[in-house]
């Protein structure tokens, strides 16, 4: 009986300490631009960058930072829903090239398509959300991801614009010791975080403890 009671208490604590933050992002297909260069199609989306492996389809992406509780340990993420619309088939998307500085006069050697990636009858990337790393900022806990607003199937040549992504960020609270911060420090970092994270409404809730 005692063992069953202890097990129940342990399971209860585990459930209570586990948490999650659901993030929803929307994209506009109208912002996807297709152009031609060197016999390939180039894909762009606003001012998004390109961080694909060399030779893989050159598709735009951007970093997304999610705030989690200061005392929490990140335990993973899960893509819950992705919605897309087709922009057509038969496209030959430019493979990822090395960035060339503006002042560089001699062109870099052209990187050909990666045969392994371009021979797969599947959309690239295989996951429109990718975790990159954890970080801290004045005691706040930040989980960084890369998101893709466009995916591409090299075999069919189909390009799809992602219209929405919903993913779950999972964590366990009470796993980290965090030094308290002052109200002045909180006010200073609050403005910075509002411009940095996709869930600024959680800043005060997920903040480190305040000094008395």
C-alpha positions as CSV (number, residue, x, y, z in Angstrom):
1,X,0.0,0.0,0.0
2,X,2.8,2.4,0.9
3,X,4.6,1.7,-2.4
4,X,1.4,2.4,-4.4
5,X,0.9,5.6,-2.5
6,X,4.5,6.8,-3.1
7,X,4.2,5.8,-6.8
8,X,0.9,7.8,-7.1
9,X,2.5,10.9,-5.5
10,X,5.6,10.6,-7.8
11,X,3.4,10.3,-10.9
12,X,1.3,13.3,-9.7
13,X,4.4,15.4,-9.2
14,X,5.7,14.4,-12.7
15,X,2.5,15.5,-14.3
16,X,2.3,18.7,-12.4
17,X,5.9,19.7,-13.2
18,X,5.7,19.0,-16.9
19,X,4.6,21.8,-19.1
20,X,4.2,22.9,-22.7
21,X,3.8,26.0,-24.8
22,X,1.9,25.8,-28.1
23,X,3.2,28.1,-30.8
24,X,1.2,29.0,-33.9
25,X,2.8,30.8,-36.9
26,X,1.1,32.0,-40.1
27,X,2.7,32.7,-43.5
28,X,1.4,34.3,-46.7
29,X,1.8,32.4,-50.0
30,X,1.7,35.8,-51.8
31,X,5.1,36.6,-50.2
32,X,6.8,33.6,-51.8
33,X,8.8,34.9,-54.8
34,X,10.0,32.6,-57.6
35,X,12.7,33.8,-60.0
36,X,15.1,32.2,-62.6
37,X,18.9,32.1,-62.3
38,X,21.4,29.9,-64.1
39,X,18.7,27.5,-65.3
40,X,17.2,27.1,-61.8
41,X,14.3,28.6,-59.9
42,X,15.3,30.6,-56.9
43,X,12.8,30.8,-54.0
44,X,12.6,33.8,-51.6
45,X,10.3,34.9,-48.8
46,X,10.6,38.5,-47.5
47,X,14.0,38.9,-45.9
48,X,14.4,35.3,-44.8
49,X,17.8,33.8,-45.0
50,X,19.2,30.4,-46.2
51,X,20.8,27.9,-43.9
52,X,20.5,24.7,-45.8
53,X,23.4,22.2,-46.3
54,X,25.3,23.0,-49.5
55,X,23.7,21.3,-52.5
56,X,20.3,20.9,-50.8
57,X,17.4,22.8,-52.2
58,X,17.9,26.5,-51.4
59,X,14.8,27.4,-49.5
60,X,14.2,30.4,-47.2
61,X,14.0,30.1,-43.4
62,X,14.1,32.2,-40.3
63,X,14.9,31.7,-36.6
64,X,12.2,31.6,-34.0
65,X,12.8,32.0,-30.3
66,X,10.3,30.6,-27.8
67,X,10.4,31.7,-24.1
68,X,10.1,28.9,-21.5
69,X,10.0,29.1,-17.7
70,X,13.3,30.2,-16.2
71,X,13.5,27.2,-14.0
72,X,12.5,24.7,-16.7
73,X,14.5,22.1,-18.6
74,X,13.7,21.8,-22.3
75,X,12.5,18.3,-23.1
76,X,11.6,18.5,-26.8
77,X,9.1,19.7,-29.3
78,X,6.4,18.3,-31.5
79,X,4.9,19.6,-34.7
80,X,1.1,19.4,-34.3
81,X,-0.2,20.7,-37.6
82,X,1.1,22.1,-40.9
83,X,-1.1,23.6,-43.7
84,X,0.2,24.2,-47.2
85,X,-0.9,25.3,-50.7
86,X,0.7,24.1,-53.9
87,X,2.5,26.7,-56.1
88,X,2.8,24.3,-59.0
89,X,5.0,21.4,-60.2
90,X,8.0,21.0,-62.6
91,X,10.3,23.5,-60.8
92,X,14.0,22.9,-60.6
93,X,15.0,24.7,-57.4
94,X,18.5,26.2,-57.1
95,X,20.8,24.1,-54.8
96,X,22.2,25.9,-51.7
97,X,25.3,27.9,-52.6
98,X,28.0,29.4,-50.4
99,X,27.4,33.0,-49.4
100,X,29.5,35.4,-51.5
101,X,30.6,38.7,-50.0
102,X,29.7,41.8,-52.0
103,X,33.4,42.7,-52.3
104,X,34.3,39.3,-53.7
105,X,35.1,39.8,-57.4
106,X,35.9,36.2,-58.4
107,X,32.7,34.0,-58.4
108,X,32.6,30.9,-56.2
109,X,32.5,27.5,-57.9
110,X,28.9,26.5,-58.5
111,X,27.7,23.8,-56.1
112,X,25.7,21.2,-58.0
113,X,22.5,19.6,-56.5
114,X,23.1,16.9,-53.9
115,X,22.2,13.7,-55.7
116,X,20.9,12.0,-52.6
117,X,18.5,14.8,-51.7
118,X,17.3,15.6,-55.2
119,X,16.6,11.9,-56.0
120,X,14.1,11.5,-53.1
121,X,10.4,11.6,-53.9
122,X,9.7,13.5,-50.7
123,X,9.3,17.1,-49.6
124,X,12.4,19.0,-48.3
125,X,12.9,19.8,-45.6
126,X,11.3,16.7,-43.9
127,X,10.3,18.9,-41.0
128,X,9.3,22.6,-41.3
129,X,10.4,23.2,-37.7
130,X,13.9,22.3,-36.4
131,X,15.3,22.9,-32.9
132,X,18.7,24.5,-32.9
133,X,19.8,25.4,-29.3
134,X,19.0,26.6,-25.8
135,X,20.1,29.9,-24.4
136,X,19.7,32.3,-21.6
137,X,19.2,36.1,-21.4
138,X,19.4,37.8,-18.0
139,X,18.1,34.6,-16.4
140,X,15.3,34.0,-19.0
141,X,15.3,30.6,-20.8
142,X,15.2,30.7,-24.6
143,X,14.6,27.8,-27.0
144,X,15.6,28.6,-30.6
145,X,14.2,27.0,-33.7
146,X,14.3,27.4,-37.5
147,X,11.1,27.4,-39.5
148,X,10.5,27.0,-43.2
149,X,7.7,28.8,-45.1
150,X,8.3,26.8,-48.3
151,X,8.9,23.1,-49.0
152,X,10.0,21.4,-52.2
153,X,9.8,17.9,-53.8
154,X,12.8,17.5,-56.1
155,X,11.4,14.5,-58.0
156,X,8.0,16.0,-58.9
157,X,9.3,19.6,-58.9
158,X,6.4,20.7,-56.7
159,X,6.8,23.7,-54.5
160,X,4.4,24.2,-51.6
161,X,3.9,27.4,-49.6
162,X,3.4,26.8,-45.9
163,X,0.4,28.8,-44.6
164,X,0.5,27.8,-41.0
165,X,2.5,25.9,-38.5
166,X,1.5,24.8,-35.0
167,X,4.1,23.1,-32.7
168,X,4.4,22.2,-29.1
169,X,7.4,23.1,-27.0
170,X,7.8,20.8,-24.0
171,X,9.6,21.4,-20.7
172,X,9.7,20.5,-17.0
173,X,9.7,23.2,-14.4
174,X,11.7,23.3,-11.3
175,X,14.8,21.6,-12.9
176,X,17.1,24.6,-12.8
177,X,18.4,27.0,-10.1
178,X,18.1,30.6,-11.2
179,X,19.5,33.6,-9.6
180,X,16.9,36.3,-8.7
181,X,16.9,39.5,-10.7
182,X,15.9,43.0,-9.7
183,X,12.7,44.8,-10.9
184,X,15.0,47.2,-12.8
185,X,16.7,44.3,-14.6
186,X,13.3,42.8,-15.5
187,X,12.1,46.2,-16.9
188,X,15.2,46.5,-19.0
189,X,15.2,43.0,-20.5
190,X,11.4,43.0,-21.0
191,X,11.6,45.4,-23.9
192,X,14.4,43.4,-25.5
193,X,12.5,40.1,-25.2
194,X,9.3,41.6,-26.7
195,X,11.2,42.2,-29.9
196,X,12.9,38.8,-29.7
197,X,10.5,36.0,-28.8
198,X,7.3,34.8,-30.4
199,X,5.4,34.6,-27.1
200,X,6.0,37.9,-25.4
201,X,2.8,37.5,-23.4
202,X,4.7,34.9,-21.2
203,X,7.6,37.3,-20.2
204,X,6.3,38.1,-16.7
205,X,5.0,34.6,-16.1
206,X,8.2,32.8,-17.1
207,X,10.6,35.4,-15.6
208,X,13.2,34.5,-13.0
209,X,12.3,35.2,-9.3
210,X,12.6,38.8,-8.2
211,X,14.9,40.0,-5.5
212,X,13.1,41.2,-2.3
